[in-house]
C-alpha cells in the first residue's frame, strides 16, 4: 500500500513543479528540456524495446504511424489541424492512462516475496516526468480543471491496477494490446516533439537555451537513474540486455570517438577545413571526415576501412566530376582547431551518434526479423533517405549493427551511403548521377560480400580507460546540450522541423520562424541545408 501512495504522490508533484517552473521564461525552457529528454528517453530506451519484444517489427510501424500520422494529416487537412492535434493529445493521454493500470499491477508484483524494491522505485520514479508531462500538455490547452481530472483519473486507475490484480492485467497485457500501445507510444512522442504549449517563448537569440540544456541534463540524470534501477530489479530480462548492450557499445566507442575528434581538430589546424574552395576536399570531408576512418579501422578492422576508403574515393571522384556540391554546409566555423574538433563537430555529430546507438539497439533487436541482408540494406536506405546523416554517425551505426549480428552488406551500406544517400542531396543531382551513385553503392555491397570480411576490434582498451573516455565523451555531449538546448540539439535529425502547435492561427507559424531564425536561415533553405 505504501508503494501505491508513493506513486500517487509522485504524480501530484507534477503540478507543483509546473507552477514553480513556469514563473519565468528561463525556468519554463528548463521544464521543456526536462520533459523533452526524460519522457522521450523513457519511451525510446524503456518502452520501445518492450514493445519490440512482444510485437516484433510491426510494433515499430505502429509507433511511426503514431509519430508521423498526425503531422501528415495536419499538412493534408490544414483546416482541421486543431481537431487532429486534439485527437493526438487525447490518444497520448489515453495511452498514459492505460499505462498507469499496468503500473498499479506491477506494484503488486513488487510487493511479492523475493521481488526487488528497485522495481517499485522504478515505477515511482518514472511517474515524476509523467505527472509533470500531463500538466505541461493539458493546462495550457484545456485549463486546470481538466488537467486535474486526468491526474486524479491516473491515480484512480493506478488503484484499479493495484487492487484488480492479475485478472484485469491479462486482458491489458502487452501481448493483447501491443499494437495499440505502440501506436499510442508514437502519439506520446509526437506530442513531446511538437512542444504543445499555449504560450510560446520568443527566444530568437537563444538566450534561454542554457536553461533548456540544464533541464535536459536533469532529465538525462533521471533517465540514467531509472535504467540503473531497471537493470537491478526488473522482471523482464530483455531490458537488462537492451541496457547492457547500449552501455557495452558506449564503452567500446568512447575512446575511439575522442580520438576521431582529436584527429578532426588536427586536420582543421593543418588547413583541411569544411569551407575549402576545392570540391574534392569538400567531398572528402563530407564522406569520410577523414576521421570516420579511424572508427572503422579500429573497431571493425583495417579491411573494412580499406574497402570503405576505396568505394568512397570512387564516389567522391564521380560527384566531383559531376560538379555536385554537398548539402548542409558548415557555417560559423571557429578559428581554433580544438574548438572545431571538440565543440563544432560535437554539435554536428552528437545527435547522430545518439540516434545511431538507439536505432541499432531497436532494429538490431532479436525480435525484429531482419535476417536477410538485402532486406537489411533496403531498410537502411529507406531510413537514410529523409535524414542527413554525418559520416561519424554512419560509422557508429555501422559498427553497432555489426555488433548486433547484421550482415556485412548492411554494415558497408551504413559506412558508404549514410552521409550522401538522402533526399536533400539527391535533389541536387540528375537522374543519371543518382543512377551512378546507386550503382557505386550496389558495387560496394558486392565487393564486401566477395571479400567475405570479418570484423574485429583492433585495439581493445582497458576498462578503466574506457570509463574515463565515457565520462569525457558524456561531458562533451552535455556541453553541446547546454550550448544548443535539447530541441536545437535534436533538430538535425527531425524529418520535418517541428513547429509549435499554435491553434490561434494569427500566430500560427511564429515559433517555426523564430526557430528557423536561430539557425540562421529560412524554412525554405532548411530542407536542403539544415545546420547549426
GUDREN-672537 format. One line per field, with one value per residue (C-alpha): chain; z, x, y; residue in three letters. Coordinates in Angstrom, 1 decimal, decimal comma. Each point is the difference from the previous one (the first is absolute). Example, Ala and Ser with C-alpha at 12.3 -4.5 7.8 and 13.67 -1.06 7.14 Angstrom:
% residues 2
ch <- A / A
z <- 7,8 / -0,7
x <- 12,3 / 1,4
y <- -4,5 / 3,4
aa <- Ala / Ser
% end
This chain:
% residues 532
ch <- A / A / A / A / A / A / A / A / A / A / A / A / A / A / A / A / A / A / A / A / A / A / A / A / A / A / A / A / A / A / A / A / A / A / A / A / A / A / A / A / A / A / A / A / A / A / A / A / A / A / A / A / A / A / A / A / A / A / A / A / A / A / A / A / A / A / A / A / A / A / A / A / A / A / A / A / A / A / A / A / A / A / A / A / A / A / A / A / A / A / A / A / A / A / A / A / A / A / A / A / A / A / A / A / A / A / A / A / A / A / A / A / A / A / A / A / A / A / A / A / A / A / A / A / A / A / A / A / A / A / A / A / A / A / A / A / A / A / A / A / A / A / A / A / A / A / A / A / A / A / A / A / A / A / A / A / A / A / A / A / A / A / A / A / A / A / A / A / A / A / A / A / A / A / A / A / A / A / A / A / A / A / A / A / A / A / A / A / A / A / A / A / A / A / A / A / A / A / A / A / A / A / A / A / A / A / A / A / A / A / A / A / A / A / A / A / A / A / A / A / A / A / A / A / A / A / A / A / A / A / A / A / A / A / A / A / A / A / A / A / A / A / A / A / A / A / A / A / A / A / A / A / A / A / A / A / A / A / A / A / A / A / A / A / A / A / A / A / A / A / A / A / A / A / A / A / A / A / A / A / A / A / A / A / A / A / A / A / A / A / A / A / A / A / A / A / A / A / A / A / A / A / A / A / A / A / A / A / A / A / A / A / A / A / A / A / A / A / A / A / A / A / A / A / A / A / A / A / A / A / A / A / A / A / A / A / A / A / A / A / A / A / A / A / A / A / A / A / A / A / A / A / A / A / A / A / A / A / A / A / A / A / A / A / A / A / A / A / A / A / A / A / A / A / A / A / A / A / A / A / A / A / A / A / A / A / A / A / A / A / A / A / A / A / A / A / A / A / A / A / A / A / A / A / A / A / A / A / A / A / A / A / A / A / A / A / A / A / A / A / A / A / A / A / A / A / A / A / A / A / A / A / A / A / A / A / A / A / A / A / A / A / A / A / A / A / A / A / A / A / A / A / A / A / A / A / A / A / A / A / A / A / A / A / A / A / A / A / A / A / A / A / A / A / A / A / A / A / A / A / A / A / A / A / A / A / A / A / A / A / A / A / A / A / A / A / A / A / A / A / A / A / A / A / A / A / A / A / A / A / A / A / A / A / A / A / A / A / A / A / A / A / A / A / A / A / A / A / A / A / A / A
z <- 0,0 / 0,7 / -3,6 / -1,3 / 2,2 / -1,0 / -3,8 / 0,4 / 1,9 / -2,9 / -2,4 / 2,2 / -0,1 / -3,7 / 0,6 / 2,8 / -2,3 / -2,8 / 2,1 / 1,1 / -3,5 / -1,8 / 2,1 / -2,5 / -3,6 / 0,8 / 2,4 / -2,5 / -2,6 / 2,7 / 0,6 / -3,8 / -0,2 / 3,0 / -1,5 / -3,5 / 1,2 / 2,9 / -1,7 / -3,4 / 1,4 / 2,1 / -3,2 / -2,1 / 2,5 / 2,4 / -1,8 / -3,7 / 0,7 / 2,0 / -2,9 / -2,4 / 2,2 / -0,2 / -3,4 / -2,2 / -3,0 / -0,4 / 3,4 / -1,6 / -2,9 / 2,4 / 2,0 / -3,2 / -1,0 / 3,5 / -0,4 / -3,6 / -0,6 / 1,7 / -1,8 / -3,4 / 0,7 / 1,2 / -3,2 / -2,2 / 1,9 / 1,2 / 0,9 / 2,4 / 1,6 / 3,3 / 0,0 / -0,9 / 2,7 / 2,7 / -1,1 / 0,2 / 3,4 / 1,1 / -1,3 / 1,8 / 3,3 / -0,5 / -0,5 / 3,2 / 1,9 / -1,4 / 1,1 / 3,6 / 0,4 / -0,8 / 2,4 / 2,7 / -0,8 / -0,1 / 3,5 / 1,2 / -1,5 / 1,7 / 3,4 / -0,4 / 1,9 / -1,7 / -2,3 / 0,0 / 1,5 / -3,0 / -2,2 / 2,1 / 0,2 / -3,8 / -0,4 / 2,5 / -1,6 / -3,5 / 1,2 / 0,6 / -3,6 / -0,8 / 2,5 / -1,1 / -3,7 / 0,7 / 1,4 / -2,6 / -2,8 / 1,3 / 2,1 / -2,8 / -2,4 / 2,0 / 3,4 / 3,6 / 0,6 / -2,8 / 0,9 / 3,6 / -1,4 / -2,0 / 2,9 / 2,5 / -2,6 / -0,2 / 3,8 / -0,1 / -2,8 / 1,9 / 2,8 / -2,4 / -1,3 / 3,6 / 1,3 / -3,0 / -0,2 / -2,6 / -1,7 / -1,4 / -0,8 / -2,3 / -2,2 / 0,0 / -0,4 / -2,7 / -2,0 / -0,4 / -0,6 / -1,4 / -3,3 / 1,8 / 2,5 / -2,8 / -1,8 / 3,2 / 0,8 / -3,4 / 0,9 / 3,3 / -1,9 / -2,5 / 2,7 / 1,8 / -3,2 / -1,0 / 3,2 / 0,5 / 2,4 / -0,4 / 0,9 / -2,1 / 1,1 / -2,6 / 0,3 / -3,2 / 1,4 / 1,7 / 3,4 / 1,8 / -1,7 / 3,0 / 2,4 / -2,5 / 0,0 / 3,8 / -0,1 / -2,5 / 2,0 / 3,1 / -2,2 / -1,1 / 3,6 / 0,9 / -3,1 / 1,1 / 3,5 / -1,5 / -2,1 / 2,9 / 2,1 / -2,9 / -0,6 / 3,7 / 0,6 / -3,0 / -0,7 / -3,8 / -0,8 / -3,5 / 1,6 / 1,6 / -3,4 / -1,7 / 2,5 / 0,4 / -3,8 / -0,2 / 2,9 / -1,6 / -3,4 / 1,8 / 1,8 / -3,2 / -2,1 / 2,4 / -0,1 / -3,8 / -0,4 / 2,1 / -2,2 / -3,1 / 1,4 / 0,8 / -3,6 / -1,3 / 2,1 / -1,4 / -3,6 / 0,4 / 1,5 / -3,0 / -2,4 / -1,0 / 0,7 / -1,1 / -1,7 / -2,4 / -3,5 / -1,6 / -0,7 / 0,4 / 3,5 / 0,8 / -1,0 / 1,9 / 3,2 / -0,6 / -0,7 / 2,2 / 2,2 / -0,3 / 3,8 / -0,6 / -1,4 / 3,5 / 1,4 / -2,8 / 0,1 / 3,8 / 0,7 / -3,2 / -1,3 / -2,7 / -2,7 / 0,5 / 0,1 / -3,2 / -1,8 / 1,3 / -1,1 / -3,5 / -0,6 / 1,4 / -2,0 / -3,2 / 1,2 / 0,8 / -3,4 / -1,8 / 1,9 / -0,5 / -3,8 / -0,1 / 1,9 / 2,7 / 3,2 / 3,4 / 2,0 / 3,6 / -0,1 / 3,2 / 0,9 / 2,8 / 0,2 / 3,1 / -0,4 / 2,2 / -0,9 / 3,4 / 0,0 / -3,5 / 1,2 / 3,5 / -0,3 / -3,6 / -1,2 / 3,2 / -0,5 / -3,5 / 0,7 / 3,5 / -0,9 / -2,8 / 2,3 / 2,7 / -2,7 / -1,6 / 3,3 / 0,8 / -3,5 / 0,0 / 3,4 / -1,4 / -3,5 / 1,0 / 2,7 / -0,3 / -0,3 / -3,2 / -2,8 / -2,3 / -0,8 / -3,8 / -1,0 / -2,8 / 2,3 / 2,4 / -2,8 / -1,2 / 3,6 / 0,4 / -3,3 / 0,8 / 3,4 / -1,6 / -2,6 / 2,2 / 2,3 / -0,4 / 1,8 / 0,6 / -0,6 / 3,7 / 0,6 / -2,9 / 1,3 / 3,5 / -1,5 / -2,1 / 2,9 / 2,3 / -2,7 / -0,5 / 3,8 / -0,2 / -2,6 / -3,1 / -3,4 / -1,5 / -2,8 / 2,4 / 2,0 / -3,3 / -1,1 / 3,4 / -0,6 / -3,7 / -0,5 / 3,3 / -0,7 / -3,6 / -0,7 / 1,2 / -1,7 / 0,6 / -1,9 / -2,7 / -0,9 / -1,2 / -2,3 / -3,4 / -0,6 / -1,6 / 3,0 / 2,4 / -2,2 / 0,2 / 3,8 / 0,4 / -2,2 / 2,2 / 3,2 / -1,6 / -1,2 / 3,6 / 1,3 / -2,5 / 0,7 / 3,7 / -0,5 / -2,3 / 2,4 / 2,9 / 2,5 / 3,7 / 2,4 / 3,1 / 2,5 / -0,7 / 3,3 / 3,1 / 2,6 / 3,8 / 1,9 / 2,2 / -3,1 / -1,7 / 3,1 / 0,0 / -3,8 / 0,6 / 2,7 / -2,3 / -3,0 / 2,2 / 1,1 / -3,6 / -0,9 / 3,2 / -1,0 / -3,4 / 1,5 / 2,2 / -3,0 / -2,3 / 2,3 / -0,6 / -2,9 / -2,1 / 0,9 / -1,4 / -2,9 / -2,3 / 0,0 / -0,3 / -3,3 / 0,1 / 2,2 / 2,9 / 0,2 / 3,1 / 0,0 / 0,2 / -0,9 / 0,3 / -3,8 / 0,3 / 1,5 / -1,6 / -1,3 / 2,3 / 1,8 / -3,3 / -1,3 / 3,2 / 0,1 / -3,5 / 0,7 / 2,8 / -2,5 / -2,2 / -3,0 / -1,3 / 0,0 / -3,8 / 0,4 / 2,9 / -2,3 / -1,7 / 2,5 / 3,6 / 2,2 / 3,3
x <- 0,0 / 2,9 / 1,2 / -3,5 / 0,0 / 3,5 / -0,8 / -3,0 / 2,1 / 2,5 / -2,8 / -1,1 / 3,5 / -0,7 / -2,3 / 2,3 / 3,1 / -1,9 / -1,1 / 3,5 / 1,6 / -2,4 / 0,7 / 2,7 / 0,8 / 3,3 / -1,5 / -2,8 / 2,7 / 1,7 / -3,3 / -0,3 / 3,5 / -0,7 / -3,2 / 1,4 / 2,9 / -1,5 / -3,3 / 1,5 / 2,9 / -2,4 / -1,9 / 3,2 / 2,0 / -2,5 / -3,4 / 1,0 / 2,3 / -2,9 / -2,5 / 2,5 / 0,3 / -3,7 / -1,0 / 3,1 / 0,6 / -3,7 / 0,3 / 2,5 / -2,4 / -2,8 / 2,3 / 1,0 / -3,7 / -0,6 / 2,9 / -0,5 / -3,7 / -1,1 / 2,6 / -1,1 / -3,7 / 0,6 / 1,9 / -2,7 / -3,0 / 1,3 / -3,5 / -0,4 / 3,4 / -1,4 / -2,3 / 2,9 / 2,2 / -2,7 / -0,6 / 3,8 / 0,1 / -3,0 / 1,6 / 3,3 / -1,8 / -2,1 / 3,2 / 1,5 / -3,2 / 0,1 / 3,6 / -0,9 / -2,2 / 3,0 / 2,1 / -2,5 / 0,2 / 3,8 / 0,1 / -1,9 / 2,8 / 2,6 / -1,6 / 0,3 / 2,6 / 3,4 / -0,8 / 2,4 / -1,1 / 1,8 / -2,9 / -2,4 / 2,5 / 0,3 / -3,8 / -0,2 / 2,9 / -1,4 / -3,3 / 1,9 / 0,4 / -3,4 / -1,8 / 1,9 / -0,7 / -3,7 / -0,1 / 2,4 / -2,2 / -3,4 / -0,1 / 0,9 / -2,4 / -3,1 / 0,5 / 0,6 / -3,3 / 0,6 / 3,6 / -1,1 / -2,7 / 2,7 / 2,4 / -2,6 / -1,1 / 3,6 / 0,1 / -3,3 / 1,1 / 3,3 / -2,3 / -2,1 / 3,2 / 1,2 / -3,2 / -1,4 / 3,0 / 1,0 / -3,4 / -0,2 / 3,7 / -0,2 / -2,6 / 2,2 / 3,3 / 2,4 / -0,7 / -3,6 / 0,4 / 3,5 / -1,0 / -2,4 / 2,8 / 2,5 / -2,3 / -0,7 / 3,7 / 0,6 / -2,7 / 1,7 / 3,3 / -1,8 / -1,4 / 3,4 / 1,8 / -2,5 / 0,2 / -3,7 / -0,1 / -2,6 / 2,5 / 3,1 / 3,2 / 1,6 / 3,6 / 1,5 / 3,5 / -0,1 / 0,7 / -2,0 / 1,6 / 2,3 / -2,9 / -1,6 / 3,4 / 0,0 / -3,5 / 1,0 / 3,0 / -2,2 / -2,3 / 3,0 / 1,0 / -3,5 / 0,1 / 3,4 / -1,3 / -3,1 / 2,2 / 2,3 / -3,1 / -1,6 / 3,0 / 0,2 / -3,5 / -2,2 / -1,6 / 0,4 / 3,5 / 0,0 / 0,2 / 3,3 / 1,2 / -1,0 / 1,5 / 3,2 / 0,4 / -0,2 / 2,5 / 2,3 / 0,0 / 0,6 / 3,1 / 1,4 / -0,7 / 0,9 / 3,9 / 0,0 / -2,5 / 2,2 / 2,9 / -2,1 / -0,9 / 3,8 / 0,9 / -2,7 / 1,5 / 3,5 / -1,1 / -1,9 / 3,1 / 2,0 / -2,3 / -2,6 / -3,1 / -3,6 / 0,0 / 2,7 / -0,5 / 1,0 / -2,9 / 1,9 / 1,1 / -3,6 / -1,2 / 2,9 / -1,2 / -3,7 / 0,5 / 3,0 / 0,9 / 2,6 / -0,3 / -2,9 / 2,7 / 1,6 / -3,3 / -0,2 / 3,7 / 0,2 / -3,5 / -0,8 / 3,5 / 2,4 / -1,6 / -3,4 / 1,8 / 1,8 / -3,2 / -1,8 / 2,8 / 0,1 / -3,7 / -0,3 / 2,9 / -1,7 / -3,3 / 1,8 / 1,7 / -3,3 / -1,8 / 2,9 / 0,1 / -3,8 / 0,6 / -2,6 / 0,5 / -0,6 / -3,1 / 0,0 / 3,1 / 1,9 / -0,7 / 1,5 / 3,2 / 2,2 / 3,5 / 1,8 / 0,4 / -0,9 / -3,3 / -0,7 / 0,7 / -1,5 / -2,8 / -1,1 / 0,3 / -1,5 / -3,1 / -0,4 / 0,7 / -1,3 / -3,7 / 0,9 / 2,1 / -2,7 / -2,6 / 2,3 / 0,4 / -3,7 / -1,0 / 2,4 / -1,3 / -3,5 / 0,3 / 2,8 / -2,4 / -0,3 / -3,8 / 0,3 / 0,2 / 2,5 / 2,4 / 0,0 / 3,0 / -2,0 / -2,9 / 2,5 / 1,5 / -3,5 / -1,0 / 3,2 / -0,3 / -3,7 / 1,2 / 2,7 / -2,2 / -1,8 / 3,0 / 3,4 / 2,4 / 3,5 / 3,0 / 0,7 / -3,6 / 0,1 / 3,2 / -1,6 / -3,2 / 2,1 / 2,0 / -3,1 / -1,8 / 3,1 / 0,0 / -3,7 / 0,7 / -1,1 / 1,5 / 3,2 / -2,1 / -2,1 / 3,1 / 1,6 / -3,1 / 0,0 / 3,6 / -0,3 / -3,6 / -0,9 / 1,8 / -1,3 / -3,1 / -2,7 / -2,8 / 1,7 / 3,1 / -1,7 / -2,2 / 3,3 / 0,8 / -1,2 / -1,6 / 3,2 / 2,1 / -2,5 / 0,2 / 3,9 / -0,1 / -2,4 / 2,3 / 3,0 / -1,9 / -1,1 / 3,6 / 1,2 / -2,4 / 1,1 / 3,7 / -0,6 / -1,8 / 2,7 / 2,8 / -1,9 / 1,3 / 0,1 / -0,2 / 2,2 / 1,0 / 3,7 / 0,8 / -1,8 / 0,0 / 0,3 / -3,2 / 1,3 / 1,1 / -3,4 / -1,8 / 2,0 / -0,7 / -3,7 / 0,0 / 1,9 / -2,3 / -3,1 / 1,5 / 0,5 / -3,6 / -1,3 / 1,8 / -1,6 / -3,4 / 0,6 / 1,2 / -2,9 / -2,9 / -1,6 / -2,4 / 2,8 / 2,3 / -2,5 / -1,3 / 2,7 / -1,7 / -3,6 / -1,6 / -2,0 / 0,8 / -2,4 / -2,1 / -1,9 / -3,7 / -1,5 / -3,6 / -1,0 / 1,1 / 1,0 / 3,3 / 0,0 / 3,5 / 1,8 / 1,9 / 1,0 / 1,5 / 1,8 / 1,4 / 1,2 / 1,4 / 2,2 / 1,5 / 0,9 / -2,1 / -3,6 / -2,4 / 0,5 / 3,7 / -0,5 / -1,0 / 3,4 / 2,3 / -0,8 / 2,8 / 1,0
y <- 0,0 / 2,3 / -0,4 / 1,0 / 3,2 / 0,9 / -0,4 / 2,3 / 2,6 / -0,2 / 0,9 / 2,9 / 1,5 / 0,8 / 3,0 / 1,3 / -0,2 / 1,5 / 3,0 / 0,7 / -0,5 / 2,3 / 3,0 / 1,2 / -0,5 / -1,6 / -2,5 / -0,8 / -0,9 / -2,1 / -1,9 / -0,5 / -1,4 / -2,3 / -1,5 / -0,2 / -2,1 / -2,0 / -1,0 / -0,4 / -2,1 / -2,1 / -0,9 / -0,7 / -1,9 / -1,5 / -0,5 / -0,7 / -3,0 / -1,6 / 0,7 / -1,6 / -3,1 / -0,6 / 1,5 / -0,4 / 2,2 / 1,0 / 1,8 / 2,4 / 0,6 / 0,9 / 2,3 / 1,8 / 0,4 / 1,5 / 2,5 / 1,1 / -0,7 / 3,2 / 2,1 / -1,4 / 0,5 / 3,6 / 0,7 / -1,6 / 1,4 / 3,3 / 1,3 / -2,9 / 0,2 / 0,9 / -3,1 / -2,2 / 1,5 / -0,4 / -3,6 / -0,8 / 1,7 / -2,1 / -3,2 / 0,8 / 0,7 / -3,1 / -2,0 / 1,4 / -0,8 / -3,6 / -0,2 / 1,0 / -3,1 / -2,3 / 2,1 / -0,8 / -3,7 / 0,1 / 1,5 / -3,1 / -2,1 / 2,2 / -0,8 / -3,8 / -1,9 / 0,0 / 2,9 / 2,9 / 3,3 / 1,6 / -1,0 / 2,1 / 2,8 / 0,0 / 0,3 / 2,8 / 1,9 / -0,2 / 1,5 / 3,3 / 0,9 / -1,5 / 2,2 / 3,0 / -0,7 / -0,3 / 3,5 / 1,3 / -1,4 / 0,8 / 3,1 / 2,5 / -1,9 / -0,8 / 1,7 / -1,0 / -1,8 / -2,6 / -0,5 / -0,9 / -2,3 / -1,9 / -0,1 / -1,3 / -2,5 / -1,2 / -0,5 / -1,8 / -2,3 / -0,8 / -1,1 / -2,1 / -1,7 / -0,5 / -1,5 / -1,8 / -2,2 / -2,5 / -0,6 / 3,6 / 0,1 / -3,1 / 1,9 / 3,1 / -2,0 / 1,1 / -3,2 / 1,0 / 3,8 / 0,3 / 1,8 / 2,4 / 0,8 / 0,4 / 2,5 / 1,9 / 0,0 / 1,7 / 2,6 / 0,8 / 0,5 / 2,2 / 2,2 / 0,3 / 0,9 / 2,7 / 2,1 / 0,5 / 2,9 / 2,7 / 2,8 / -0,1 / 1,7 / 2,3 / -1,0 / 1,3 / 0,4 / -3,4 / 1,6 / -2,6 / -3,0 / -0,3 / -0,5 / -2,5 / -1,8 / -0,1 / -1,5 / -2,6 / -1,0 / -0,5 / -2,1 / -2,1 / -0,4 / -1,3 / -2,3 / -1,4 / -0,6 / -1,8 / -2,2 / -0,9 / -0,8 / -1,9 / -2,3 / -0,6 / -1,1 / -0,5 / -3,3 / 0,4 / -1,0 / 1,4 / 3,4 / -1,0 / -1,3 / 3,2 / 2,3 / -2,1 / 0,0 / 3,8 / 0,4 / -2,6 / 1,9 / 3,3 / -1,3 / -1,5 / 3,1 / 2,8 / -0,2 / -0,2 / 2,9 / 2,2 / -1,0 / 1,0 / 3,4 / 0,5 / -0,9 / 2,4 / 2,8 / -0,8 / -0,1 / 3,3 / 1,6 / -1,3 / 1,7 / -2,7 / 2,1 / -0,7 / 3,4 / -1,1 / 1,4 / -3,3 / -2,3 / -3,3 / 1,1 / 1,0 / -3,5 / -1,7 / 1,8 / -0,7 / -3,8 / -0,8 / 2,9 / -1,8 / -0,6 / -2,6 / -2,3 / -0,2 / -1,5 / -2,5 / -1,0 / -0,5 / -1,4 / -2,0 / -0,7 / 1,4 / -2,2 / 1,8 / 3,4 / -0,8 / -1,0 / 3,0 / 2,3 / -1,4 / 0,2 / 3,5 / 1,2 / -1,2 / 1,6 / 3,3 / 0,0 / -0,6 / 2,8 / 2,4 / -0,7 / 0,5 / 3,3 / -0,9 / 2,1 / -1,5 / 1,2 / 1,0 / 2,4 / 0,8 / 3,6 / 2,1 / -2,0 / 0,7 / 1,3 / -2,6 / -3,6 / -1,3 / 1,8 / -1,4 / -3,6 / 0,1 / 2,5 / 0,7 / -3,6 / -1,4 / 2,3 / -1,4 / -3,7 / -0,6 / -0,3 / -2,5 / -2,1 / -0,1 / -0,8 / -2,7 / -1,8 / 0,1 / -1,1 / -2,9 / -1,0 / -0,1 / -1,3 / -2,4 / -1,4 / -3,8 / 0,4 / 1,9 / -2,5 / 1,6 / -2,9 / 0,4 / 2,2 / 1,6 / 0,8 / 1,6 / 2,1 / 1,1 / 1,0 / 2,0 / 1,8 / 0,9 / 1,3 / 2,2 / 1,6 / 2,5 / 0,6 / 1,8 / -2,3 / 1,1 / -2,3 / -0,6 / -0,9 / -2,4 / -1,7 / -0,4 / -1,5 / -2,4 / -1,4 / -0,2 / -2,0 / -2,2 / -0,7 / -0,8 / -2,7 / 1,8 / -1,0 / 1,5 / 1,4 / 2,1 / 1,1 / 1,2 / 1,8 / 1,9 / 0,9 / 1,2 / 1,2 / 1,7 / 3,3 / 0,4 / -2,0 / 2,5 / 1,9 / 3,4 / -1,1 / -2,0 / 3,0 / 1,7 / -2,9 / -1,0 / -3,4 / -1,3 / 1,1 / -1,7 / -3,2 / 0,2 / 0,5 / -2,9 / -2,1 / 0,8 / -0,9 / -3,3 / -0,6 / 0,6 / -2,6 / -2,6 / 0,7 / -0,3 / -3,3 / -1,4 / 1,0 / -1,8 / 2,4 / -0,8 / 2,9 / 0,1 / 2,6 / 0,8 / 1,7 / -1,2 / 2,8 / -0,8 / 0,5 / 2,9 / 2,0 / -0,7 / 1,3 / 3,2 / 0,4 / -0,5 / 2,7 / 2,4 / -0,7 / 0,5 / 3,3 / 1,1 / -1,0 / 1,7 / 3,2 / -0,2 / -0,4 / 3,1 / 2,0 / -0,9 / -1,1 / -3,4 / 1,0 / 1,6 / -2,9 / -2,5 / 2,3 / -1,4 / -3,5 / 1,1 / -1,1 / 3,2 / 3,0 / -0,2 / 3,1 / 0,9 / -0,7 / 3,4 / -0,2 / 3,6 / 0,3 / 3,6 / -1,1 / -3,4 / -0,1 / 2,4 / -2,8 / -1,7 / 3,2 / 1,0 / -3,5 / 0,4 / 3,4 / -1,4 / -2,3 / 2,9 / -0,9 / -0,2 / -2,9 / -0,5 / -0,5 / -2,4 / -2,8 / -0,2 / 1,8 / -0,6 / 1,0 / 1,5
aa <- Unk / Unk / Unk / Unk / Unk / Unk / Unk / Unk / Unk / Unk / Unk / Unk / Unk / Unk / Unk / Unk / Unk / Unk / Unk / Unk / Unk / Unk / Unk / Unk / Unk / Unk / Unk / Unk / Unk / Unk / Unk / Unk / Unk / Unk / Unk / Unk / Unk / Unk / Unk / Unk / Unk / Unk / Unk / Unk / Unk / Unk / Unk / Unk / Unk / Unk / Unk / Unk / Unk / Unk / Unk / Unk / Unk / Unk / Unk / Unk / Unk / Unk / Unk / Unk / Unk / Unk / Unk / Unk / Unk / Unk / Unk / Unk / Unk / Unk / Unk / Unk / Unk / Unk / Unk / Unk / Unk / Unk / Unk / Unk / Unk / Unk / Unk / Unk / Unk / Unk / Unk / Unk / Unk / Unk / Unk / Unk / Unk / Unk / Unk / Unk / Unk / Unk / Unk / Unk / Unk / Unk / Unk / Unk / Unk / Unk / Unk / Unk / Unk / Unk / Unk / Unk / Unk / Unk / Unk / Unk / Unk / Unk / Unk / Unk / Unk / Unk / Unk / Unk / Unk / Unk / Unk / Unk / Unk / Unk / Unk / Unk / Unk / Unk / Unk / Unk / Unk / Unk / Unk / Unk / Unk / Unk / Unk / Unk / Unk / Unk / Unk / Unk / Unk / Unk / Unk / Unk / Unk / Unk / Unk / Unk / Unk / Unk / Unk / Unk / Unk / Unk / Unk / Unk / Unk / Unk / Unk / Unk / Unk / Unk / Unk / Unk / Unk / Unk / Unk / Unk / Unk / Unk / Unk / Unk / Unk / Unk / Unk / Unk / Unk / Unk / Unk / Unk / Unk / Unk / Unk / Unk / Unk / Unk / Unk / Unk / Unk / Unk / Unk / Unk / Unk / Unk / Unk / Unk / Unk / Unk / Unk / Unk / Unk / Unk / Unk / Unk / Unk / Unk / Unk / Unk / Unk / Unk / Unk / Unk / Unk / Unk / Unk / Unk / Unk / Unk / Unk / Unk / Unk / Unk / Unk / Unk / Unk / Unk / Unk / Unk / Unk / Unk / Unk / Unk / Unk / Unk / Unk / Unk / Unk / Unk / Unk / Unk / Unk / Unk / Unk / Unk / Unk / Unk / Unk / Unk / Unk / Unk / Unk / Unk / Unk / Unk / Unk / Unk / Unk / Unk / Unk / Unk / Unk / Unk / Unk / Unk / Unk / Unk / Unk / Unk / Unk / Unk / Unk / Unk / Unk / Unk / Unk / Unk / Unk / Unk / Unk / Unk / Unk / Unk / Unk / Unk / Unk / Unk / Unk / Unk / Unk / Unk / Unk / Unk / Unk / Unk / Unk / Unk / Unk / Unk / Unk / Unk / Unk / Unk / Unk / Unk / Unk / Unk / Unk / Unk / Unk / Unk / Unk / Unk / Unk / Unk / Unk / Unk / Unk / Unk / Unk / Unk / Unk / Unk / Unk / Unk / Unk / Unk / Unk / Unk / Unk / Unk / Unk / Unk / Unk / Unk / Unk / Unk / Unk / Unk / Unk / Unk / Unk / Unk / Unk / Unk / Unk / Unk / Unk / Unk / Unk / Unk / Unk / Unk / Unk / Unk / Unk / Unk / Unk / Unk / Unk / Unk / Unk / Unk / Unk / Unk / Unk / Unk / Unk / Unk / Unk / Unk / Unk / Unk / Unk / Unk / Unk / Unk / Unk / Unk / Unk / Unk / Unk / Unk / Unk / Unk / Unk / Unk / Unk / Unk / Unk / Unk / Unk / Unk / Unk / Unk / Unk / Unk / Unk / Unk / Unk / Unk / Unk / Unk / Unk / Unk / Unk / Unk / Unk / Unk / Unk / Unk / Unk / Unk / Unk / Unk / Unk / Unk / Unk / Unk / Unk / Unk / Unk / Unk / Unk / Unk / Unk / Unk / Unk / Unk / Unk / Unk / Unk / Unk / Unk / Unk / Unk / Unk / Unk / Unk / Unk / Unk / Unk / Unk / Unk / Unk / Unk / Unk / Unk / Unk / Unk / Unk / Unk / Unk / Unk / Unk / Unk / Unk / Unk / Unk / Unk / Unk / Unk / Unk / Unk / Unk / Unk / Unk / Unk / Unk / Unk / Unk / Unk / Unk / Unk / Unk / Unk / Unk / Unk / Unk / Unk / Unk / Unk / Unk / Unk / Unk / Unk / Unk / Unk / Unk / Unk / Unk / Unk / Unk / Unk / Unk / Unk / Unk / Unk / Unk / Unk / Unk / Unk / Unk / Unk / Unk / Unk / Unk / Unk / Unk / Unk / Unk / Unk / Unk / Unk / Unk / Unk / Unk / Unk / Unk / Unk / Unk
% end
